[in-house]
């Protein structure tokens, strides 16, 4: 069974790495860097993007866009929008191949705020040991050969667009590729990963703007879990990834419009945060029917509207997307361990935390990466910026003791002294 598309223990093959958890076991990762320190290589990209790099077999894969939406004042002609898939040598950063993809539909207009904050390459690819699967929103899903980028198949999953763009990332389970096409069609869609043929679909509404996660259930089995918005309360659902049948649901994140953070899990417990009211929920997986009264362990009024959390040693961590706070909860009780304002002020944070080597990494949109100790006390270890400046919406990836930081201009490979 392929759980989350994991091809090898050292790979980082999907959004937030193995299991979609944003956690790596690598040791001796850099805690500090600059334009001239701890940079193993830097490779310019053909354009910006919010997607994170993935790593398979010593190669790095990432998406970008060009031709339109590079300047809010002069966005250009949307018909000229081109997306790119780029393959790099993980050791040197050399580009091994590039593949362009012209837009297949009328995309959302690029404007201040909205898509101007996100762009047109925000979905992180997922890979197995032979193929890379990329989701370009209304332009569809593509399966590419890892070796040379040759397109194996293409599938449409809906053609609706929104001013906020499309950012959900696909996941792999056994022989299926699951795509959350909430924006494009209001559905989860499972495709045969060999052919692109549709295997099942499930209506989820247009506000489920988070990547579903595969949760191992104690005692056996795997469930696909997704967070849905709603008022007065949202809903968290557990789905059979083989069939799309809903297994259980519970009260979730209250928001009338959307939920962006993806759920994480540990030992069969699902943790969800999100909503503009800021809510966090813990629920035990493996139930059936409405499990709000039997499996929900706690609900608290803490959260983040965009960035996803991470779990480490019994605690949950995240950066608030706009308040400039670093938050830690006790995962067993939901109690606040600490909530501290970060200095210097980080501004907007849309990327999700990455946890490795006893550190929590959180990258802001314009003001660099903050590094914290992964522990019960608030301790900021570093604040790292580049002289060139940067805009980052992507989460950090980990590759064999190095960090991969993708901004709107380049990928930086960062290694410890």
Secondary structure, DSSP 4 states (H G I P E B T S, - for coil): --BTT--STT-B-STTSGGGS-B----S--S---SSSSEEEEEE-SS---PPPEEETTEEEEEEEESSSS-STT---GGG-EEEEEEEETTT--EEEEEEEE--S-PPPP-TTHHHHH-S--SPPEE-SSEEEEE-GGG-EEEEETTT--EEEEE-------TT------EEETTEEEEEEHHHHSEEEEEETTT--EEEEEE--S-B-S--EEEEPTTS-EEEEEEE-BSS--EEEEEETTT--EEEEEE---BSS-B-SPPEEETTEEEEEETTTTEEEEEESS--EE-TTTTEEEEES---SS---EEETTEEEEE-TTT-EEEEEETTT--EEEEEE-SS------SPPEEETTEEEEE-SSS-EEEEESSSS--EEEEE--TT-----SPPEE-SSEEEEE-SSEEEEEE--
